[in-house]
Amino acid sequence: MIPRVSGTPVLGNLGELRRDWLGLLTRVAAECGDVGSFRVGPRVGVVINHPALAGELLVRHAEHLEKGPLLTRLARLYMGDGLITCPQAGHAEARAHLAPAFTPRAIARALPGIQACVDAAVEALEPGSTIDVHAWLTRLAIAIVGRALVGEDLDAPALERAATDALRDINHRIRHPLAAPPWWPGRRRRQARATNRTLDALVDAVLARRRAEAASSRDDAVATLLAAPFDDRAIRDHLVTLVLAGFETAASHLAWTLALLATRPDVEADFLQEIRRLPAQPSVDDLDALPRTARILEESLRLYPPAHTLGRKTRSPLTLGPYALPAGTVALVSPWLLHRRADVFADPERFEPERFAAPLPRYATMPFGAGPRVCLGARFATLEARTVLVALARRVRLVPVTPGLPPAETLMTLRPVGFLARVEAAG
Ligand code: HEM
């Protein structure tokens, strides 16, 4: 029997879910232990909060799972059957077609383009000005995705607005699970359609330009998609997915890293020391040879994993350790929760990158997920983060206007809210 936290008679834990999703997960773990559950009206969510059991679910039982209702019902409104949201049945094949765009070689080829975007954005920062760090990083991450995956400069403001609208809509629907469904006529449906029209138009324009090119010698993600046996709809869904998945998470990750670094001058000093000897345009090998920087980013992903909750639905009954999960169970693995287990991480709330110098139990951290649906862009995101941190540190210091960490907003991703910083020239 899976234990369940208390809730109100009819709505169960809906109020808590709306107010404070991470707080609800924390209470489930505190009161129920490794596996516990909560209820929203008639629906039950089972939270798997043990590294080995989470690994067993996502890796060993992967074939018996679909993505959770959130992704299949809500993110699909915008991402269609892209790689993140597509059913398990066609997933392996679709992933195999997309994978060539994410090999280490393909990413190494994209590095100079990423560096050019980052350098241009950093040079445009004016010492003495104040910026919203997350908003600035979002624009930069869009530019990077455009250059590296699509091979051109995307319409950043339109895309940023469409992506933010999509994420806000999804978030609203998460908070109001018993409200009108997405197909219900009204303002929300109109807004969702307008957002999708913007996304469609951006993709259509990219594809039209690309198809008009004579024998293309390009080898980016669009070229990979066009070479695969996908119809136009599938190409649209995969491209929107790559773009949305590729910037929102990366921007949040970097913003949290900068916020965390600002709280630990000693860690920041170690980082500055490590990057001192890097050449002007670091190669992939240079960026890979930065162990302290790597640990800073890992620790940031531990404390603030942008993908804070991964949802699955069981297609058939399965056994997880001592627990039986019937078919149709909604099972949730929360990196945010797993990464705070006090038996794995001493003083778990503390930002302590050097804890990653020692080996950790398997699946103790999984900011990029695990199993066949693990993040396809993990390597890309890692190199991008290192490039941005290095370029920023060389030219400027971002000094938070308000000391301490900014509050977190739990949309589809975990973002910092109102993180303002003053730009100072690097000393
Ligand atoms: C710090 C940055 C990132 C984080 C934390 C992150 C996290 C994740 C996670 C946790 C998943 C698995 C979701 C699940 O199991 O339900 C995922 C999937 C995915 N991510 Fe990322 N991601 C990041 C950056 C990127 C980038 C830059 C790209 C592309 C350019 C990308 C593309 C994808 C794709 C295509 C999938 C679906 C993989 C599949 O189902 O086969 N991600 N990401």
Boltz pocket constraint, residues with backbone or C-beta under 6 A from the ligand:
constraints:
  - pocket:
      binder: B
      contacts: [[A, 83], [A, 84], [A, 95], [A, 149], [A, 241], [A, 242], [A, 245], [A, 246], [A, 247], [A, 249], [A, 250], [A, 253], [A, 305], [A, 306], [A, 307], [A, 309], [A, 310], [A, 311], [A, 366], [A, 367], [A, 368], [A, 369], [A, 370], [A, 372], [A, 373], [A, 374], [A, 375], [A, 376], [A, 377], [A, 378], [A, 380], [A, 381]]
      max_distance: 6.0
